[in-house]
Amino acid sequence: QSALTQPASVSGSPGQSITISCTGTSSDVGGYNYVSWYQQHPGKAPKLMIYDVSNRPSGVSNRFSGSKSGNTASLTISGLQAEDEADYYCSSYTSSGTWVFGGGTKLTVL
Amino acid sequence: QITLKESGPTLVKPTQTLTLTCTFSGFSLSTGGVGVGWIRQPPGKALEWLALIYWDDDKRYSPSLKSRLTITKDTSKNQVVLTMTNIDSVDTATYYCAHKGGGSSKFDYWGQGTLVTVSS
């Protein structure tokens, strides 16, 4: 299985919205509503931000939202804040009963 | 609350076997649908999913590493052990264990991670 494809970097100014894409195949992203998104600050463990494409865990800001169209999932962060600057990873369950992660996207808040 | 913590050697020589232990609390690996997975991250690189064991002892492995990995659980000790054989420098990484809740594919709780360096 190949890693899901994410842009290496995205940037935005405080208050703006950004979207990070995550492209897979019909065997993973496109085949299941089991896409998750994780935020990782330097030196820290990943933190779950979105699960099952568009659900937010308790405690995660509603500025974070997820969606999916075909084989591509997306994470949107609205009202960007300095604390959102981090690496973001998507992940999907696969038809093999395994998981696959994306290559990660570095978000810079200008 | 759910917590997980990884433990194991910080330095391993090439060709050796790496054994990592995930000790957890706040949930039972006997509960239907629950699993514990391992994910690693080489320095400066992306997350890579390695393996997962379910409450019923069903085991799943990364296709690219399947021949080198073994995952087991000790429910009475609340531990999950990952073994990786024939270690190489490319296996230098921070290794995380994570909880997968029942009825979902999400990894909702993660350990702090443990850095394993492979060097002679």
Interface residues (C-beta under 8 A of the other chain):
Chain A: Q1 A3 Y32 Y34 S36 Y38 Q40 A45 P46 K47 L48 Y51 D52 P57 Y89 S91 S92 Y93 S96 G97 T98 W99 V100 F101 G102 G103 G104
Chain B: G37 I39 A46 L47 E48 W49 L52 R60 Y61 S62 P63 S64 Y96 S104 S105 K106 F107 D108 W110 G111 Q112 G113
